[in-house]
Amino acid sequence: MKTKILFLGLVLSLFTISCNKDERDNSTITAEEASMNAKIDIANDDVSDIVDGEFVATMDNNVSGKSNEVSETSLPPCVTITRTPAFGTAITPGTLVTKTIDFGTTGCPMPNGNILKGKIIMSFTFNPGAASHTINYEFLNFYHNALKLDGNKSFTRTMSVATASSPSHPVVVMNMDMTVTFPNGNVLERVGTRTREIIAGFNTPNVFLDNVYQVTGNWTTTFPNTTVQTSTITTPLNVKMSCISVNKPLLVSGVITFVRNNNPATLDYGNGDCDNLAVFTINGNSYNVTIGN
């Protein structure tokens, strides 16, 4: 009888410890989860670069859909692009354009080292004279490295008003409503907005390595255990295209603040160096995390 009581006590103790651990894990974000968030951010930026590049190519040349400008979105030969109306057909204003960007099924290496598979299907109305454009896109069996992306996204592209210190340049507001599946089967849902604009290099269209983008925004992420966390870019993120030449992630500085159950944490992308690290800080403790691939 004493043995049974001791055994029951041990089981209850383990159950209590397990529950407390789950509660603790759910109440604050971990370094691993911060790294997962960073990988989604990189995927979002890559996809938006590609879609924006294909939009600009159509606006620059509505027959071939190919821009004469060198671009950070120059796609490798493993990518196949089809269009409706078909390439070779001049597009008239007001026409709905659909472009399918097919990265194949075996893995297509991009200039920045990320591996893409599957398709991105984008659509927009061809109105070259419009002050604002909305581009919609969706994923079909699409993978960014090992992450599977699903759902719909759109962005609104406008040109800023020129000032004495800044020429008119594109400002892109991305609306996100998507799910991301990780290799271990975990599914994260993300809803929110990211605003991205070029802050350097726009006046040299034939040189993309000098381009620097600034990103702001906020979103919510729902984890597999239904925990919801908010993410806010509290110091604008900088995306530096020159990092492509050293095959490193393009996010190089800025801070994202996470809040879960009123517990804050931050992810600091650094001082502008092309590396693969960010610093995650919670409860006064800091940890290096890997952000790419």
Beta strands, then each sheet from edge to edge (+ up, - down):
strand 1: 80-84
strand 2: 95-102
strand 3: 108-109
strand 4: 115-126
strand 5: 132-144
strand 6: 147-159
strand 7: 170-181
strand 8: 187-200
strand 9: 212-222
strand 10: 228-240
strand 11: 251-260
strand 12: 263-271
strand 13: 277-282
strand 14: 285-290
sheet 1: 1+ 2- 4+ 3-
sheet 2: 1+ 2- 4+ 5- 6+ 7- 8+ 9- 10+ 11- 12+ 13- 14+
end
